């Protein structure tokens, strides 16, 4: 699946600092290049975030929408686990 990072999520990733942002981008690149099943690496969220998926990258979370019909994972949020859901 192709991974697209929304502008807002890209700004959030950039604010995390060099090490954290590199880990997140490496994780996303690995998922895309190795065609890893997006659901096996993540967890479906509940409540107001239903239909979104969460990926753990250390203490950071990547929140994404999986669009099976067009084979895209849209990254909508990224941040530290205590801040990303707010």
Buried (B, 14 or more C-beta within 10 A) or exposed (E): BEBBBBEEBBEBBEEBEEEBBEBBBEBBEEBBEEEEEBEEBBEEBEEEBEEBBBBEBEEBBBBBBBEEEEEBBBBBBBBEEEEBBE
